[in-house]
């Protein structure tokens, strides 16, 4: 997702960035500073993980692509739990899931 879609999603959920006005345009400008760098770093890390898994060989002879699929499938429930309002209701859940 780009800065525009993410800013709209943040605004529609009622969240805001501390110290900034609650306006889609302002949120978008803040996100434009971070999204490209995070995307490049994330892509490089995923690529490095795939290359290292293929070079070293993984447990059971799984390829790097298989390892990436396993990690992304395993990570999906974490993302779903983190998006739930449960985090807002229980500070202990917020500390355990968000600050990891």
Beta strands, then each sheet from edge to edge (+ up, - down):
end
